[in-house]
Amino acid sequence: MPKKRDYWNRKAIFETGADYMLVFGQNCAGKSYQGKLECIERWKAGERFFFLRRWQSDINQNIATEYFDDMPISELTNGEWEDIVARSGSYYFTRTNEAGEIEKSDVIGYYGDLNEWQRYKSRVFLNCTFILYEEYITDGVYLDDEPLLLFRLRTTIFRDHPGRVLMLGNSVSRIVPYHVEWSLNNIPKMKQGTIDLYHMKDMENKGKDVLIAVEFGGHIKGTGQGFFGQNAKTIVSGEWDVKNYPRLPKDHIDYELLYDLVIEYQNFGFVVELLFDDEDGTRLVYVYPRKANGHKIDRKITDKFSTDIFTSRYFKDNIPEGYIQECLATERVCYSDNLTATDFNGILEQMDL
């Protein structure tokens, strides 16, 4: 008889009473299942839920229906209903009556994408008290000002009544706008299985705090199979997803430094050096984290506004930065460590460099 597995449970983070609950960790740990259980619990309490994804392509009618396919609906509703279906932005329970006809319940919840949040401004989400945001962490591209868009959508859905937001993600990238915008500064230092609480001042309701709870889900053994190789532990353990990247073939001192600049994005900063190898006459790029006490570098590429003449949003049209772009395009890049490489490449994608 197979051994019963212990999956992640929402109990601890819900007991914090937080308005926003962010949970990240390994794949297949039961996060989504617990989120869906909470949706059903809301229905039992006479309330409704909103299932949220980032893009419209993530949440069409078929995907929205299939999301609940693993839920034992008959058991959870005491035999009253058999299935859940999604239709035109709303969820319903269904069952087959004695005549073989499909019966449909009243609306039990809603679904939609954050990218089209403005479409929902004129809608009424009656008794909706819970938003379930799946895959809030991505190794792809985020929406512009995404945390602000979530605030606006939350206001549209909850209106003047209280509600809670559960945000679920896998540890695929540390480049997350929510973590920076909400000053969740301890996340890089969190240990698996721990919960941090952050108290933020509510800008609309003076004297009231917004409570944010962040949980780094603990390692759940036996949640998948068929994973092997050097990168498998990022899937099965929930550690930050990093791949193996090239290191400098020789000591750093053996190269000639031709040019350097800094690339900054959110609270990440990297030094990018254009190096020359005298032995074979080749150029390559070396990337490592910028340190506060490091040597001064005037040239900077950043997502922040600046009037400094050495600072810009993109690469400049000059010879050394052209060489750097050529090395990036042809993958002639070495890194100080794998985590730096993973973060740096994620930032290049976010900044479209």
Secondary structure, DSSP 8 states (H G I E B T S, - for coil): ---------SHHHHTTT-SEEEEEE-TTSSHHHHHHHHHHHHHHTT-EEEEEESSGGGS-HHHHHHTTTTS-HHHHTTTS--EEEEETTEEEEEEE-TTS-EEEEEEEEEEEEGGGGGGGTT---TTEEEEEEE--S-SS---TTHHHHHHHHHHHHHTTS--EEEEEEESS-S--HHHHHTT-TTGGG--TTEEEEEEEE-SSSTT-EEEEEEEE----TTS--S--STTTHHHHS-----------SS-GGGSEEEEEEEEEETTEEEEEEEEEETTTTEEEEEEEE--TTS-----EEESS----TTEESS--SSHHHHHHHHHHHTT-EEES-HHHHHHHHHHHHHHT-
